[in-house]
Amino acid sequence: MTINSTFSRIGLFIRKDDPVMENAVVQVNEFLTERSLTVFSNEPLAFLPELEVISISEFPQHCDLTIAIGGDGTLLSASRALAGTNMPIVGINVGRLGFLADVTLNNLTHQLSAILCGHYRDDCRFLLQASINGAEAPCGIAMNDVVIHAHQGLHMIEFETHINGKFLNSQRADGLVVATPTGSTAYAMSAGGPILDVDLDAVVLASVCPHTLSNRPLVVAASNKIEITLSESNNVTGMVTCDGRPGHLLQPGDTIRIERHQSQIRLLHLEDHDHYSILRAKLEWGRKLTC
């Protein structure tokens, strides 16, 4: 069956070739090829040697749609790689959480057919970028969060925070999470931060194990420029990481500037996508309490 779709060339994004992913990739590929769609992969696959391989950087030139197969982490990787291209991305969840990747293998035929036929909702999410000591080029971009923490071991670090050049506070903590609404249900939530509605143009600053009980998470406009400076008195090095990826080393006295990235990520969801129902399911808010 041929689907009448503007998405005729599909790029499959996966992070690794392993037995856990094999069934999912084969199922998705069969679904697409049976509908006369052209399929590419960003990785060579031993179990699908006939699938043409191109790099993720070539997806915008050769593909109309990217399908990220895995979990939210896979979708985050695809999003960072495609930042600034306006390439639409669909996530197929074969992981555990699935806040972002909401198409499932069990409902693949119905859900993916609907999206390919144009029955979807556009969902644009903004990114953050981090730079060190005033560098023009960012050291990393993040869809979830930028985290400043000790480089090695469990150590507190001392740092000062400025917003738009105005002093906010100085503190000792295990680290600081600066998260987008997308990332507010990730590390920031574990650090006690609030869950932000995904439509908010805001970021949350959540300290990790702060030394003072008066410290509280803070929500500020995403247009703000946030600067975190490691105190010269630190006797350990720090690190800045974006979306949990390998980070950049920080020395005492270094300043990290965090601000909104110029590009957005375009996610495609089903028309009946309901972020609140996902929150209820993933966080077990609807579970009946028993005595």
C-alpha positions as CSV (number, residue, x, y, z in Angstrom):
1,M,0.0,0.0,0.0
2,T,1.4,3.4,-1.0
3,I,0.7,6.3,1.4
4,N,-0.1,9.7,-0.1
5,S,2.4,11.6,2.0
6,T,4.8,14.5,1.8
7,F,7.2,12.3,3.7
8,S,8.4,10.0,1.0
9,R,12.1,9.7,2.1
10,I,12.6,8.6,5.7
11,G,15.8,8.6,7.8
12,L,16.0,6.1,10.6
13,F,18.1,7.4,13.5
14,I,19.4,4.8,16.0
15,R,22.2,5.0,18.4
16,K,23.6,1.5,18.3
17,D,23.2,-1.9,16.6
18,D,22.2,-4.4,19.3
19,P,19.7,-7.3,19.8
20,V,17.3,-5.1,21.8
21,M,16.9,-2.7,18.9
22,E,16.9,-5.2,16.1
23,N,13.2,-6.2,16.2
24,A,12.1,-2.6,16.4
25,V,14.2,-1.4,13.5
26,V,13.2,-4.4,11.3
27,Q,9.5,-3.8,12.1
28,V,9.7,-0.1,11.3
29,N,11.7,-0.7,8.1
30,E,9.2,-3.3,6.9
31,F,6.3,-0.9,7.6
32,L,7.9,1.8,5.5
33,T,9.2,-0.3,2.6
34,E,5.8,-2.0,2.2
35,R,4.4,1.4,1.6
36,S,7.0,2.2,-1.2
37,L,8.9,4.7,0.9
38,T,12.6,5.3,0.6
39,V,14.5,4.5,3.8
40,F,17.9,5.5,5.0
41,S,19.8,4.7,8.2
42,N,22.4,6.6,10.1
43,E,24.2,3.4,11.1
44,P,25.2,0.3,9.1
45,L,23.1,-2.6,10.3
46,A,24.3,-6.2,10.2
47,F,20.7,-7.4,10.2
48,L,19.6,-5.1,7.4
49,P,22.6,-4.9,5.1
50,E,20.5,-3.7,2.1
51,L,19.6,-0.4,3.9
52,E,21.4,2.6,2.5
53,V,23.5,4.3,5.1
54,I,24.1,8.1,5.3
55,S,25.3,10.3,8.1
56,I,22.8,12.2,10.2
57,S,24.3,15.4,8.8
58,E,23.0,14.3,5.4
59,F,19.5,13.7,6.5
60,P,18.2,17.2,5.7
61,Q,19.4,16.8,2.0
62,H,18.1,13.3,1.5
63,C,15.2,12.9,3.9
64,D,11.8,14.5,4.5
65,L,11.3,13.0,8.0
66,T,13.5,11.6,10.7
67,I,12.3,8.7,12.8
68,A,14.2,8.2,16.0
69,I,13.9,4.6,17.2
70,G,14.8,4.0,20.9
71,G,13.9,6.1,23.8
72,D,13.9,9.8,24.8
73,G,17.7,9.7,24.8
74,T,17.8,8.7,21.2
75,L,15.4,11.4,20.3
76,L,17.5,13.9,22.2
77,S,20.6,12.8,20.2
78,A,18.8,13.2,16.9
79,S,17.4,16.6,17.9
80,R,20.8,18.0,18.8
81,A,22.3,16.7,15.5
82,L,19.5,18.2,13.5
83,A,19.3,21.6,15.3
84,G,18.8,24.4,12.9
85,T,17.6,22.3,10.0
86,N,13.8,22.4,10.7
87,M,13.8,18.7,10.0
88,P,10.6,17.1,11.5
89,I,11.3,14.3,14.0
90,V,9.1,11.4,15.1
91,G,10.1,9.3,18.1
92,I,9.3,5.6,18.4
93,N,9.6,4.5,22.0
94,V,11.1,1.2,22.8
95,G,12.5,2.4,26.1
96,R,10.9,3.0,29.5
97,L,9.9,6.6,29.9
98,G,8.8,8.0,26.6
99,F,8.0,11.6,27.5
100,L,9.0,12.7,24.0
101,A,8.8,9.5,21.9
102,D,5.2,8.6,22.0
103,V,4.7,6.3,19.0
104,T,4.8,2.7,20.2
105,L,5.6,-0.6,18.4
106,N,2.3,-2.1,19.5
107,N,0.4,0.6,17.7
108,L,2.9,1.3,14.9
109,T,0.5,0.7,12.0
110,H,-2.2,3.0,13.2
111,Q,0.0,5.7,14.7
112,L,2.7,6.0,12.1
113,S,0.2,5.7,9.2
114,A,-1.7,8.7,10.7
115,I,1.5,10.8,10.9
116,L,2.6,9.9,7.3
117,C,-0.9,10.9,6.0
118,G,-0.6,14.3,7.6
119,H,-2.6,13.7,10.8
120,Y,-0.2,15.1,13.3
121,R,0.5,18.0,15.6
122,D,3.6,20.2,15.3
123,D,5.5,20.7,18.6
124,C,8.4,23.1,18.5
125,R,10.8,23.0,21.5
126,F,13.6,25.4,22.1
127,L,17.2,24.5,22.9
128,L,19.8,25.9,25.3
129,Q,23.5,26.5,24.5
130,A,26.4,26.8,26.8
131,S,29.7,28.7,26.3
132,I,32.8,29.1,28.5
133,N,34.6,32.3,29.3
134,G,32.8,34.4,26.7
135,A,33.7,32.2,23.7
136,E,31.6,32.9,20.6
137,A,31.1,29.3,19.7
138,P,29.1,27.2,22.2
139,C,30.7,24.2,23.9
140,G,27.4,22.3,23.6
141,I,23.7,22.5,23.0
142,A,20.9,20.9,25.0
143,M,17.3,20.1,24.6
144,N,16.9,18.9,28.2
145,D,19.4,20.7,30.4
146,V,22.8,22.1,31.0
147,V,24.4,20.9,34.3
148,I,27.4,22.3,36.2
149,H,28.9,19.9,38.6
150,A,32.2,18.7,40.1
151,H,34.5,16.9,37.7
152,Q,35.4,13.8,39.7
153,G,33.8,12.3,42.8
154,L,31.1,13.6,45.1
155,H,32.3,17.1,45.9
156,M,30.4,20.3,46.6
157,I,31.4,23.2,44.4
158,E,31.1,26.9,45.1
159,F,29.7,29.2,42.4
160,E,27.9,32.5,41.8
161,T,25.0,33.0,39.5
162,H,24.2,36.2,37.5
163,I,21.1,36.7,35.4
164,N,21.5,39.4,32.6
165,G,24.5,40.7,34.5
166,K,22.7,41.1,37.8
167,F,23.9,39.1,40.8
168,L,21.5,36.4,41.9
169,N,23.3,34.4,44.6
170,S,26.3,32.5,45.7
171,Q,26.0,29.0,46.9
172,R,27.7,25.6,47.7
173,A,26.0,22.6,46.2
174,D,26.7,19.4,44.3
175,G,25.8,21.2,41.1
176,L,23.2,23.3,39.3
177,V,20.7,22.2,36.6
178,V,19.5,24.7,34.1
179,A,16.6,23.0,32.3
180,T,14.1,23.7,29.5
181,P,10.4,22.8,29.9
182,T,11.3,19.7,28.0
183,G,14.0,18.8,30.6
184,S,12.0,19.8,33.6
185,T,10.8,16.2,34.0
186,A,14.4,14.9,33.9
187,Y,17.3,15.7,36.1
188,A,15.8,19.0,37.3
189,M,12.7,17.2,38.7
190,S,15.0,14.7,40.5
191,A,16.7,17.8,42.0
192,G,13.4,19.0,43.4
193,G,12.6,21.4,40.5
194,P,9.0,22.1,39.3
195,I,7.5,20.5,36.1
196,L,7.1,23.3,33.5
197,D,4.4,23.2,30.9
198,V,6.1,22.5,27.6
199,D,4.5,25.6,26.1
200,L,6.2,28.0,28.6
201,D,9.0,30.2,27.3
202,A,11.0,29.7,30.5
203,V,13.9,27.7,32.1
204,V,14.3,26.4,35.6
205,L,17.4,26.7,37.8
206,A,17.5,23.8,40.3
207,S,20.4,23.3,42.7
208,V,21.6,19.7,43.3
209,C,21.9,19.0,47.1
210,P,22.4,22.7,48.1
211,H,24.2,23.3,51.4
212,T,21.6,25.8,52.6
213,L,17.9,24.8,53.2
214,S,16.8,28.3,52.0
215,N,17.9,27.5,48.5
216,R,14.9,26.9,46.2
217,P,14.4,26.3,42.4
218,L,13.9,29.4,40.4
219,V,12.0,29.8,37.1
220,V,13.1,32.6,34.8
221,A,12.3,33.7,31.2
222,A,14.1,31.8,28.6
223,S,15.3,35.0,27.0
224,N,17.6,35.6,30.0
225,K,21.4,35.1,29.8
226,I,22.5,33.1,32.8
227,E,26.1,33.1,33.9
228,I,27.6,30.7,36.5
229,T,31.1,31.4,37.8
230,L,33.1,28.8,39.7
231,S,34.6,30.4,42.8
232,E,38.3,30.8,42.9
233,S,38.3,29.1,46.3
234,N,37.3,25.7,44.8
235,N,39.9,23.1,45.3
236,V,38.4,20.8,42.7
237,T,37.7,21.2,39.0
238,G,34.2,21.4,37.6
239,M,32.4,20.2,34.5
240,V,29.6,21.4,32.3
241,T,27.5,18.8,30.5
242,C,24.7,19.2,28.0
243,D,21.9,16.5,28.1
244,G,24.3,14.2,30.0
245,R,26.8,13.9,27.2
246,P,30.6,14.0,27.9
247,G,31.3,17.5,29.1
248,H,33.9,20.2,29.2
249,L,36.3,20.7,32.1
250,L,36.0,23.8,34.2
251,Q,38.7,25.5,36.3
252,P,38.1,27.7,39.3
253,G,37.3,31.2,38.1
254,D,35.7,30.0,34.8
255,T,32.3,31.4,33.8
256,I,29.7,29.4,31.9
257,R,27.1,31.4,29.9
258,I,23.8,29.7,29.3
259,E,21.2,31.1,26.9
260,R,18.5,30.1,24.4
261,H,19.9,28.6,21.1
262,Q,18.8,30.4,18.0
263,S,17.1,27.3,16.5
264,Q,14.2,25.1,17.6
265,I,13.4,21.4,17.3
266,R,10.3,20.3,15.4
267,L,8.6,17.2,16.9
268,L,5.6,15.6,15.3
269,H,3.0,14.1,17.6
270,L,-0.3,12.3,17.0
271,E,-3.3,14.6,16.8
272,D,-4.7,13.3,20.1
273,H,-1.3,13.8,21.9
274,D,-2.0,14.8,25.5
275,H,1.1,15.8,27.5
276,Y,-0.8,15.7,30.8
277,S,-1.9,12.1,30.2
278,I,1.7,11.2,29.6
279,L,2.7,12.9,32.8
280,R,0.0,10.9,34.7
281,A,1.1,7.6,33.1
282,K,4.8,8.1,33.5
283,L,4.7,9.6,37.0
284,E,1.9,7.3,38.2
285,W,-0.3,10.2,39.2
286,G,-3.5,8.2,38.4
287,R,-2.6,5.2,40.6
288,K,-5.1,4.3,43.2
289,L,-3.8,4.6,46.8
290,T,-4.3,1.7,49.1
291,C,-4.1,1.7,52.9
